Amino acid sequence: MPVPNGQILNFDEKFDLNELGSEAFIPIEAYAETGKFLEVGYIKLNQRNIWDLQEKKKTTVATPTIETESNAGGYLEYEASNVNLNMVYDEKKQTFTLFDKETPVRKITCELTDGSATIHYLFKDTKKEFFTAQQEDAFAYHERGDKFMVSTLKEIDDSPKLIGYFDAYDLDFEGFTQWDPLNDIDGGAKSDEPIIKKFDRKTIDKESNNEFNVYLEKAMPYTINYKVYLDNKPYFSKKITAELNDQIPLQDEPKMPDSSLATLNKDKTAFSTIYEYLPQLGTTIRTGSVLYRKIFEQNFGKVGSASSIDNQPNFLNTGIYGISGEKLEDNQVLVKLENAGRTSTLELYYESNQSDETDDNEVTADVTISSNLGNQVVPNVTGKIGSDISVTVPVISGHVADKKTVTAHVNQDGTITTKEKITYTIQNTAIDKPNNNNSSTNNDADTSSNLPSKYNGLIATMKKNVNLYDIKDGKMVKNKQRQLAALSDWKVDQIITLNGTKYYRVATNEWVKDHDIYRYINQSGVINTKNVSITNLFSAETQLINNRGLANDTAWKYDRIAYLGDNETKHYRVATNEFVKASDVFTK
């Protein structure tokens, strides 16, 4: 923590009380409950403390709030277990002693009250780390107790695009296969439960227990099979796969049967779907002219510039668009969560105007060739069913293939396959190194709609100092120089909500979080307790005060109406930091 400006008073160091100014500071070592050293904090002596010492009285000093950086990145905030210390000055020795009750102390033990957790996002199948993020307010006291909800990657502005994997959810794959949609219509297979991480705040310090791993499950790809038949025999086929969160680009349209020689039988158009994660749904099959119109006639012309080739409808792209059920953006179909593990097959049946019953029909299909650089695809290869054909090996820039062609077989089902493999080697020529000056794009979420609103009201801090925040580039940034004092009152004039957190403005571009303060109304009056043995009192933090209470059938003055806790429950203040629930009393 930064060294404050002002006089520093060290243990065992002599000083004259009469030479002190209006304030002074005592450095004191702060330790976590694990015993690990955190930081040196500074106890502030104000004018009142100094006057008490000069009057030969002991004085009560407040322990500091400790904010420190974690070794894994992020921050941790602590409050001392010794809430108030007493300071005594020895005139003869001209030194001071700090007491916690009757025990002299030279260090403080601190309890973790807030901080950020380091979240490592890893691929479950490869254990490779994909992204690391600091999740703020993970260790804050709140209604969930000592646990917090891990942010999904789509919620983090600067996270890279995740392709092929489910986001940070607990996935119940066994529940998928056990789900009975007929008897559990509303429940469903709970596929996107948020990941909850538990922690023991007593074990957390700068070096340990503030890092968590999240494993992302590999998703099955989305597969589209597109098949064309002529006179009930395979004419063209194409298999298209895309990973979750990736995109299916606009496809090169193949040469379809000549419309002057063959007619599409719309009644025989067939569409089937199966789901990898929900096998109990079986295979859904639909056919008929209504299906054709839904897929093609309603969507035709919505697939970009390649809507027709040689006056032939672009059935391939329109079919992909129609059966995916997704909106086409920039001539691409995004693979969303519901399409993971889905396999869709679309079949079109042409009939020759004069049917050819021979077995030497040609088919056109893509040929996939295995290589040391991954599968290479040669599109739109044509051959006669049952024959072997020569396929030209794809050229890869900067590499030389060990073969110029491979032999492929034209199968009865309309596919063309080869068992040969290719090995590419790097050409012995100078290769330019890529330019590392990659341009970047600001992916911050648009916060222009998150504008402050007028709000005239009063707020109060509780038993600890409260952090201030500044709005910078649409985000709240912690003010390192200023805080609001504990148990102090403030007027606010604006309110804003950013990333789900509400803030109140107490000065020009100085804001406080709503969970660090409470709202109140300046109003005084008298309340009466009910005919019960004891009416409980609560602190501003809604903690029960165990050693005090209000007697039955007694009247008490209050000086403000406060709204405490996450639910802002109405309370009356009857003493400094002592409140009674409105539901526990009545007014006459």
KOLFI-66135 format. One line per 3 residues: number of its first residue (from 1); their letters; for each residue x, y, z of C-alpha. Coordinates in Angstrom, 3 decimals. Layout:
# KOLFI-66135
NUM) A) X,Y,Z | ... .
***
This chain:
# KOLFI-66135
1) MPV) 0.000,0.000,0.000 | 1.278,3.535,-0.660 | 3.057,5.364,2.150 .
4) PNG) 0.812,8.236,3.286 | 1.941,11.841,3.391 | 2.406,12.884,6.996 .
7) QIL) 4.353,12.056,10.121 | 5.180,8.359,10.575 | 5.276,6.915,14.119 .
10) NFD) 7.143,3.606,14.407 | 7.066,1.190,17.342 | 9.824,1.925,19.938 .
13) EKF) 10.633,5.220,18.242 | 10.635,8.211,20.615 | 8.580,11.305,19.810 .
16) DLN) 7.085,14.278,21.631 | 3.300,14.441,21.637 | 3.386,18.239,21.589 .
19) ELG) 5.319,18.173,18.330 | 2.653,16.213,16.465 | 0.617,17.991,13.808 .
22) SEA) -3.038,17.378,13.098 | -2.511,13.778,11.979 | 0.056,10.997,12.015 .
25) FIP) 0.349,7.412,10.777 | 1.462,4.150,12.388 | 2.786,1.419,10.009 .
28) IEA) 1.658,-2.059,11.059 | 2.205,-5.451,9.430 | -0.948,-7.181,8.206 .
31) YAE) -1.251,-10.988,7.885 | -3.897,-13.239,6.352 | -5.611,-15.901,8.441 .
34) TGK) -3.268,-18.411,6.780 | -0.324,-16.671,8.460 | 1.016,-15.246,5.202 .
37) FLE) 2.277,-11.664,5.252 | 0.110,-9.334,3.146 | 1.156,-5.684,3.279 .
40) VGY) 2.161,-2.930,5.660 | -0.964,-0.945,6.488 | -1.182,2.447,8.100 .
43) IKL) -3.252,3.331,11.167 | -4.287,6.959,10.994 | -4.224,9.195,14.088 .
46) NQR) -6.608,12.111,13.636 | -6.763,15.312,15.688 | -9.174,13.728,18.179 .
49) NIW) -6.763,10.835,18.804 | -3.866,13.218,19.394 | -5.908,15.363,21.786 .
52) DLQ) -6.870,12.250,23.781 | -3.209,11.256,24.125 | -2.219,14.770,25.155 .
55) EKK) -4.913,14.591,27.866 | -3.195,11.413,29.086 | -6.043,9.255,27.904 .
58) KTT) -5.888,6.120,25.866 | -7.434,6.572,22.431 | -9.255,4.160,20.130 .
61) VAT) -7.846,3.911,16.611 | -9.407,2.216,13.604 | -7.529,-0.561,11.850 .
64) PTI) -6.820,-0.063,8.144 | -8.406,-1.823,5.194 | -5.722,-3.832,3.377 .
67) ETE) -5.740,-4.089,-0.408 | -3.007,-6.184,-1.988 | -2.178,-7.812,-5.308 .
70) SNA) -2.301,-11.566,-5.707 | 0.679,-13.413,-7.160 | -1.682,-14.800,-9.790 .
73) GGY) -2.895,-11.317,-10.703 | -5.945,-9.436,-9.520 | -6.573,-8.023,-6.076 .
76) LEY) -7.510,-9.103,-2.557 | -9.120,-6.936,0.115 | -8.959,-7.590,3.868 .
79) EAS) -10.305,-6.153,7.092 | -8.558,-6.596,10.433 | -10.082,-9.025,12.918 .
82) NVN) -9.039,-6.483,15.575 | -11.793,-4.000,14.707 | -10.605,-1.303,17.135 .
85) LNM) -7.240,-0.943,18.856 | -6.353,1.201,21.856 | -3.226,3.337,21.790 .
88) VYD) -1.426,4.389,24.999 | 1.446,6.877,25.142 | 4.235,6.489,27.748 .
91) EKK) 5.483,9.997,28.649 | 8.632,8.761,30.349 | 9.754,6.552,27.469 .
94) QTF) 8.123,8.834,24.883 | 6.912,5.742,23.002 | 3.504,4.253,22.385 .
97) TLF) 1.898,0.814,22.691 | -1.082,-0.638,20.834 | -3.458,-2.882,22.752 .
100) DKE) -6.109,-5.283,21.485 | -8.233,-5.354,24.617 | -5.484,-5.956,27.223 .
103) TPV) -2.919,-7.553,24.905 | -0.110,-5.507,23.296 | 0.019,-6.012,19.524 .
106) RKI) 2.435,-5.091,16.739 | 0.670,-6.770,13.879 | -2.883,-7.421,12.793 .
109) TCE) -4.589,-10.537,11.458 | -6.978,-9.845,8.618 | -10.104,-11.502,7.255 .
112) LTD) -10.688,-11.632,3.481 | -13.728,-9.521,2.564 | -13.454,-9.185,-1.205 .
115) GSA) -11.164,-9.877,-4.127 | -10.816,-11.273,-7.597 | -10.396,-14.908,-8.573 .
118) TIH) -8.089,-16.028,-11.356 | -10.086,-18.265,-13.707 | -8.207,-20.565,-16.112 .
121) YLF) -10.354,-21.777,-19.020 | -9.002,-25.084,-20.414 | -10.119,-27.534,-23.076 .
124) KDT) -11.210,-30.708,-21.296 | -9.964,-33.080,-23.999 | -6.478,-31.574,-24.502 .
127) KKE) -6.032,-29.832,-21.107 | -4.698,-26.860,-23.085 | -5.391,-23.470,-21.540 .
130) FFT) -7.527,-21.298,-23.781 | -7.905,-18.070,-21.790 | -7.261,-16.606,-18.344 .
133) AQQ) -9.406,-13.905,-16.758 | -9.627,-12.038,-13.468 | -13.166,-12.217,-12.100 .
136) EDA) -13.802,-9.281,-9.788 | -15.847,-9.442,-6.579 | -15.592,-13.246,-6.536 .
139) FAY) -14.818,-13.331,-2.801 | -17.233,-10.591,-1.699 | -19.693,-11.331,1.081 .
142) HER) -23.129,-11.912,-0.454 | -26.179,-14.125,-0.266 | -24.454,-17.067,-1.963 .
145) GDK) -22.025,-17.497,0.925 | -18.494,-18.652,0.169 | -19.066,-19.476,-3.492 .
148) FMV) -19.357,-17.568,-6.750 | -20.652,-18.069,-10.288 | -17.960,-18.349,-12.980 .
151) STL) -18.422,-15.960,-15.909 | -18.952,-17.550,-19.306 | -16.540,-16.471,-22.042 .
154) KEI) -19.300,-14.717,-23.970 | -19.742,-12.421,-20.943 | -16.081,-11.305,-21.006 .
157) DDS) -15.361,-8.466,-23.403 | -11.745,-9.327,-24.268 | -12.044,-13.129,-24.453 .
160) PKL) -11.132,-14.721,-27.810 | -13.768,-16.412,-29.932 | -14.500,-19.933,-28.725 .
163) IGY) -14.927,-22.448,-31.565 | -15.835,-26.096,-31.174 | -16.492,-26.139,-27.415 .
166) FDA) -19.370,-25.494,-25.036 | -18.931,-22.352,-22.931 | -18.398,-22.397,-19.144 .
169) YDL) -21.455,-24.456,-18.163 | -21.998,-27.607,-16.132 | -23.300,-30.022,-18.771 .
172) DFE) -25.495,-32.942,-17.749 | -24.862,-35.339,-20.641 | -26.354,-38.258,-18.723 .
175) GFT) -29.409,-36.106,-18.093 | -29.739,-35.530,-21.839 | -30.168,-39.199,-22.573 .
178) QWD) -32.501,-39.741,-19.570 | -34.757,-36.777,-20.353 | -38.292,-37.780,-21.303 .
181) PLN) -39.896,-34.823,-23.134 | -43.353,-36.404,-22.903 | -43.335,-36.577,-19.088 .
184) DID) -41.074,-33.600,-18.368 | -42.124,-30.950,-20.843 | -41.110,-27.979,-18.721 .
187) GGA) -37.946,-29.405,-17.163 | -35.945,-30.528,-20.133 | -32.329,-31.598,-20.101 .
190) KSD) -30.589,-28.878,-18.099 | -27.715,-28.214,-20.464 | -26.567,-24.792,-19.349 .
193) EPI) -26.373,-24.715,-15.554 | -23.784,-22.096,-14.518 | -20.536,-23.323,-12.976 .
196) IKK) -20.336,-22.536,-9.248 | -16.966,-22.504,-7.474 | -16.779,-22.915,-3.688 .
199) FDR) -13.936,-21.589,-1.567 | -12.806,-21.275,2.045 | -11.916,-17.618,2.586 .
202) KTI) -9.734,-18.538,5.585 | -7.331,-20.386,3.248 | -6.925,-17.586,0.685 .
205) DKE) -3.893,-15.314,0.602 | -1.561,-13.778,-1.978 | -0.010,-17.147,-2.816 .
208) SNN) -2.764,-19.730,-2.670 | -6.376,-20.773,-3.247 | -7.434,-17.845,-5.432 .
211) EFN) -7.047,-19.711,-8.763 | -9.691,-21.968,-10.318 | -9.775,-24.169,-13.445 .
214) VYL) -12.793,-24.426,-15.742 | -12.842,-27.236,-18.291 | -14.693,-26.647,-21.563 .
217) EKA) -16.380,-29.690,-23.102 | -15.725,-30.472,-26.775 | -18.971,-30.247,-28.759 .
220) MPY) -19.945,-32.549,-31.601 | -19.994,-30.634,-34.903 | -23.028,-29.674,-36.954 .
223) TIN) -23.233,-31.830,-40.085 | -25.288,-31.208,-43.222 | -25.589,-33.912,-45.890 .
226) YKV) -26.841,-32.632,-49.244 | -27.830,-35.289,-51.782 | -29.242,-35.017,-55.306 .
229) YLD) -30.693,-37.971,-57.214 | -31.535,-38.322,-60.894 | -33.982,-41.067,-61.707 .
232) NKP) -33.456,-42.491,-58.177 | -29.691,-42.787,-58.719 | -27.018,-40.657,-56.988 .
235) YFS) -26.154,-37.578,-59.025 | -24.410,-35.236,-56.558 | -23.554,-35.306,-52.848 .
238) KKI) -21.804,-32.991,-50.439 | -21.055,-33.266,-46.734 | -20.583,-30.021,-44.833 .
241) TAE) -19.424,-29.875,-41.215 | -18.864,-26.910,-38.924 | -17.900,-26.595,-35.280 .
244) LND) -19.987,-24.930,-32.582 | -19.668,-21.106,-32.727 | -18.060,-21.334,-36.173 .
247) QIP) -19.735,-20.457,-39.465 | -20.816,-22.272,-42.625 | -19.761,-20.050,-45.541 .
250) LQD) -21.597,-19.651,-48.832 | -20.918,-22.800,-50.875 | -19.805,-23.132,-54.499 .
253) EPK) -22.910,-24.204,-56.371 | -22.469,-27.480,-58.324 | -23.873,-28.060,-61.786 .
256) MPD) -27.364,-29.433,-61.219 | -29.414,-31.552,-63.672 | -30.415,-29.576,-66.749 .
259) SSL) -33.923,-28.252,-66.139 | -34.717,-28.700,-69.836 | -34.015,-32.434,-69.575 .
262) ATL) -35.070,-33.233,-66.004 | -37.770,-32.047,-63.587 | -37.496,-31.748,-59.799 .
265) NKD) -40.130,-33.832,-58.026 | -41.043,-31.468,-55.167 | -43.257,-34.055,-53.502 .
268) KTA) -40.246,-36.339,-52.950 | -38.069,-33.676,-51.317 | -36.924,-35.264,-48.043 .
271) FST) -35.379,-33.796,-44.895 | -34.196,-35.792,-41.856 | -32.552,-34.781,-38.579 .
274) IYE) -30.884,-36.695,-35.762 | -29.378,-35.301,-32.530 | -26.173,-36.672,-31.003 .
277) YLP) -27.046,-35.408,-27.528 | -30.720,-36.404,-27.572 | -30.808,-39.862,-29.177 .
280) QLG) -34.179,-40.571,-27.542 | -35.763,-38.162,-30.042 | -34.861,-40.599,-32.815 .
283) TTI) -34.736,-39.497,-36.449 | -37.193,-36.888,-37.649 | -38.125,-37.261,-41.326 .
286) RTG) -40.277,-34.910,-43.389 | -41.187,-35.020,-47.055 | -43.566,-33.378,-49.503 .
289) SVL) -44.221,-30.191,-51.437 | -45.025,-28.169,-48.304 | -41.546,-28.954,-46.978 .
292) YRK) -40.072,-27.937,-50.323 | -41.863,-24.595,-50.267 | -40.778,-23.937,-46.665 .
295) IFE) -37.121,-24.608,-47.433 | -36.797,-23.143,-50.916 | -39.608,-20.916,-52.070 .
298) QNF) -39.846,-18.955,-48.795 | -36.096,-18.524,-48.456 | -35.007,-18.269,-52.072 .
301) GKV) -33.123,-15.068,-52.812 | -32.003,-14.584,-49.158 | -28.612,-16.200,-49.587 .
304) GSA) -26.683,-13.340,-51.177 | -25.495,-12.690,-54.698 | -25.133,-16.363,-55.646 .
307) SSI) -28.891,-16.916,-55.742 | -28.785,-18.492,-59.211 | -26.245,-19.926,-61.642 .
310) DNQ) -27.042,-20.315,-65.340 | -30.687,-19.600,-64.534 | -30.705,-22.587,-62.168 .
313) PNF) -31.869,-22.062,-58.542 | -29.052,-22.064,-55.946 | -30.471,-25.118,-54.226 .
316) LNT) -27.305,-25.958,-52.273 | -27.027,-22.661,-50.384 | -30.760,-22.098,-50.089 .
319) GIY) -31.113,-25.653,-48.741 | -28.406,-25.134,-46.109 | -30.014,-21.870,-45.076 .
322) GIS) -33.485,-23.380,-44.946 | -32.704,-26.511,-42.933 | -30.350,-24.817,-40.488 .
325) GEK) -33.132,-22.475,-39.439 | -30.552,-19.776,-38.821 | -30.373,-16.207,-40.045 .
328) LED) -27.795,-15.756,-42.788 | -25.334,-12.950,-41.978 | -22.577,-11.873,-44.388 .
331) NQV) -23.358,-14.963,-46.508 | -22.585,-17.260,-43.567 | -24.633,-19.413,-41.204 .
334) LVK) -23.529,-19.316,-37.546 | -23.526,-22.681,-35.753 | -25.362,-22.009,-32.493 .
337) LEN) -25.685,-24.119,-29.362 | -28.869,-25.923,-30.416 | -27.191,-27.200,-33.609 .
340) AGR) -24.225,-28.834,-31.839 | -24.262,-32.567,-32.530 | -27.061,-32.217,-35.061 .
343) TST) -26.948,-34.045,-38.404 | -29.344,-32.889,-41.118 | -29.805,-34.544,-44.492 .
346) LEL) -31.579,-32.910,-47.426 | -32.438,-34.984,-50.494 | -33.697,-33.745,-53.884 .
349) YYE) -35.084,-36.090,-56.538 | -34.944,-35.223,-60.255 | -36.688,-37.232,-62.914 .
352) SNQ) -35.576,-37.234,-66.527 | -38.135,-36.148,-69.026 | -37.086,-39.312,-70.890 .
355) SDE) -35.760,-41.578,-68.214 | -32.389,-43.243,-68.827 | -32.333,-46.646,-67.194 .
358) TDD) -28.645,-47.411,-67.904 | -26.177,-47.958,-65.110 | -23.439,-45.642,-66.442 .
361) NEV) -24.778,-42.429,-64.892 | -22.227,-39.829,-63.888 | -22.154,-38.294,-60.425 .
364) TAD) -20.447,-35.196,-59.076 | -19.085,-35.067,-55.532 | -16.231,-33.651,-53.455 .
367) VTI) -13.174,-35.874,-52.972 | -11.305,-35.777,-49.663 | -7.593,-36.713,-49.780 .
370) SSN) -5.674,-37.409,-46.572 | -2.308,-35.616,-46.196 | 0.326,-34.717,-43.618 .
373) LGN) -1.113,-31.178,-43.677 | -4.643,-32.326,-42.950 | -7.482,-33.385,-45.243 .
376) QVV) -7.445,-31.739,-48.682 | -10.790,-31.388,-50.487 | -11.117,-31.373,-54.282 .
379) PNV) -14.597,-30.006,-55.093 | -17.036,-31.074,-57.812 | -15.262,-34.131,-59.260 .
382) TGK) -17.351,-35.992,-61.878 | -17.219,-39.710,-62.755 | -19.282,-42.718,-63.729 .
385) IGS) -20.630,-44.919,-60.960 | -18.430,-47.988,-60.433 | -15.398,-46.547,-62.214 .
388) DIS) -11.933,-45.472,-61.025 | -10.919,-41.934,-61.964 | -7.825,-39.771,-61.669 .
391) VTV) -8.071,-36.770,-59.326 | -5.582,-33.902,-59.425 | -3.832,-33.264,-56.108 .
394) PVI) -4.412,-29.749,-54.687 | -1.488,-27.321,-54.863 | -0.448,-25.690,-51.560 .
397) SGH) 1.661,-22.559,-51.779 | 5.233,-23.075,-50.623 | 4.935,-26.885,-50.639 .
400) VAD) 5.557,-29.752,-53.070 | 3.352,-32.886,-53.102 | 4.833,-36.353,-53.630 .
403) KKT) 2.062,-37.099,-56.171 | 0.360,-35.074,-58.880 | -2.774,-37.267,-58.982 .
406) VTA) -4.492,-39.968,-56.946 | -6.923,-42.684,-57.995 | -10.458,-42.453,-56.621 .
409) HVN) -13.473,-44.748,-56.911 | -17.009,-43.589,-57.780 | -19.338,-45.385,-55.371 .
412) QDG) -22.956,-46.507,-55.813 | -24.119,-44.080,-53.085 | -22.878,-41.101,-55.099 .
415) TIT) -19.679,-40.489,-53.129 | -16.168,-40.489,-54.621 | -13.410,-41.747,-52.299 .
418) TKE) -9.691,-42.530,-52.380 | -7.452,-44.560,-50.096 | -4.249,-42.845,-51.244 .
421) KIT) -2.410,-40.296,-49.105 | -0.268,-37.288,-49.955 | 2.887,-36.005,-48.321 .
424) YTI) 3.734,-32.322,-48.723 | 7.280,-30.981,-48.207 | 8.362,-27.340,-47.913 .
427) QNT) 9.926,-25.847,-51.042 | 13.551,-24.836,-50.660 | 12.904,-21.159,-51.313 .
430) AID) 12.964,-18.057,-49.173 | 9.762,-17.677,-47.228 | 8.679,-14.304,-45.960 .
433) KPN) 8.016,-14.111,-42.255 | 4.562,-12.945,-41.349 | 4.138,-9.381,-40.216 .
436) NNN) 3.473,-9.398,-36.468 | 1.923,-5.948,-36.519 | -1.553,-7.372,-36.391 .
439) SST) -4.327,-4.851,-36.215 | -6.672,-5.195,-33.266 | -10.333,-4.476,-32.873 .
442) NND) -11.931,-2.999,-29.808 | -14.413,-5.650,-28.748 | -15.667,-3.802,-25.698 .
445) ADT) -19.417,-4.021,-25.303 | -21.310,-0.924,-26.381 | -22.226,0.873,-23.183 .
448) SSN) -23.702,3.933,-24.870 | -27.133,2.876,-23.684 | -25.949,2.726,-20.051 .
451) LPS) -26.446,6.413,-19.317 | -26.769,7.913,-15.826 | -30.179,9.022,-14.601 .
454) KYN) -31.056,11.778,-12.162 | -31.482,10.542,-8.594 | -31.750,12.863,-5.613 .
457) GLI) -31.260,10.937,-2.399 | -29.093,10.155,0.611 | -26.723,7.255,1.234 .
460) ATM) -24.534,6.189,4.144 | -21.418,4.054,4.446 | -21.127,1.229,6.949 .
463) KKN) -18.310,0.123,9.273 | -15.534,0.201,6.645 | -14.211,2.733,4.191 .
466) VNL) -15.869,2.553,0.778 | -14.092,2.506,-2.579 | -14.826,5.188,-5.150 .
469) YDI) -14.996,4.516,-8.887 | -14.530,6.677,-11.978 | -16.239,6.107,-15.340 .
472) KDG) -13.579,5.686,-18.027 | -14.376,4.479,-21.556 | -17.740,3.144,-20.439 .
475) KMV) -16.286,1.117,-17.555 | -15.974,1.690,-13.829 | -12.316,2.012,-12.701 .
478) KNK) -11.388,2.013,-9.004 | -10.091,5.338,-7.671 | -6.770,4.574,-5.952 .
481) QRQ) -6.472,7.922,-4.147 | -9.857,8.489,-2.492 | -12.399,6.602,-0.398 .
484) LAA) -15.510,7.469,1.582 | -14.978,7.261,5.337 | -16.755,4.602,7.372 .
487) LSD) -20.079,5.576,9.004 | -20.433,8.741,6.940 | -23.440,10.264,5.134 .
490) WKV) -23.533,11.523,1.547 | -25.919,13.148,-0.888 | -26.213,11.576,-4.363 .
493) DQI) -27.576,13.105,-7.549 | -27.230,10.400,-10.227 | -27.575,6.633,-10.624 .
496) ITL) -26.217,4.290,-13.310 | -26.129,0.532,-13.926 | -23.073,-0.997,-15.669 .
499) NGT) -22.603,-4.738,-16.238 | -25.441,-5.484,-13.816 | -24.018,-3.398,-10.921 .
502) KYY) -25.726,-0.248,-9.683 | -23.670,2.851,-8.781 | -24.555,6.192,-7.125 .
505) RVA) -22.702,9.450,-7.825 | -21.428,11.343,-4.775 | -19.208,13.874,-6.630 .
508) TNE) -18.103,14.712,-10.163 | -17.201,11.333,-11.716 | -16.974,9.669,-8.292 .
511) WVK) -19.330,6.725,-7.808 | -19.971,4.050,-5.166 | -21.343,0.519,-5.577 .
514) DHD) -24.831,-0.040,-4.197 | -23.738,-3.046,-2.082 | -21.107,-0.894,-0.286 .
517) IYR) -23.711,1.590,1.079 | -27.333,1.851,2.121 | -30.029,4.356,1.169 .
520) YIN) -31.900,6.337,3.815 | -34.472,9.105,4.352 | -34.006,11.925,6.873 .
523) QSG) -37.089,11.442,9.036 | -37.515,11.320,12.801 | -40.296,10.027,14.987 .
526) VIN) -41.231,7.455,17.614 | -41.668,3.703,17.259 | -43.121,1.226,19.736 .
529) TKN) -42.047,-2.337,20.302 | -44.556,-5.160,20.339 | -45.493,-7.469,23.183 .
532) VSI) -42.511,-9.789,22.687 | -39.643,-10.518,25.052 | -36.934,-8.816,22.975 .
535) TNL) -37.018,-6.852,19.712 | -33.769,-7.545,17.860 | -31.358,-4.841,16.777 .
538) FSA) -29.252,-5.031,13.628 | -26.156,-3.261,12.307 | -26.154,-1.451,8.967 .
541) ETQ) -24.668,-4.662,7.503 | -27.885,-6.445,8.694 | -25.880,-8.421,11.241 .
544) LIN) -27.706,-9.322,14.451 | -26.470,-7.435,17.550 | -26.271,-10.205,20.141 .
547) NRG) -25.688,-8.206,23.326 | -28.506,-5.653,22.996 | -32.202,-5.490,22.250 .
550) LAN) -35.326,-3.419,22.869 | -37.682,-4.324,25.716 | -41.336,-5.141,25.052 .
553) DTA) -43.963,-2.379,24.946 | -41.428,0.464,25.005 | -41.190,3.636,22.903 .
556) WKY) -37.998,4.696,21.076 | -37.010,7.693,19.059 | -35.614,7.169,15.561 .
559) DRI) -33.769,9.699,13.376 | -33.829,8.069,9.942 | -35.536,5.412,7.846 .
562) AYL) -32.918,3.113,6.257 | -33.210,0.458,3.532 | -30.739,-2.295,4.349 .
565) GDN) -29.450,-5.464,2.722 | -29.754,-6.787,-0.815 | -33.559,-6.567,-0.605 .
568) ETK) -33.450,-3.039,0.889 | -35.657,-3.976,3.842 | -37.106,-0.977,5.708 .
571) HYR) -35.492,-0.256,9.120 | -35.607,2.550,11.723 | -32.325,3.828,13.211 .
574) VAT) -32.525,4.133,17.027 | -28.795,4.616,17.747 | -25.494,4.888,15.900 .
577) NEF) -25.280,1.783,13.711 | -28.281,0.186,15.482 | -31.437,-0.444,13.515 .
580) VKA) -34.735,-2.217,14.068 | -36.854,-3.809,11.340 | -40.008,-1.881,10.482 .
583) SDV) -41.943,-5.154,10.556 | -40.915,-5.703,14.215 | -42.361,-2.391,15.522 .
586) FTK) -45.279,-0.024,14.967 | -45.869,3.710,14.966 | -48.771,5.481,16.625 .
***
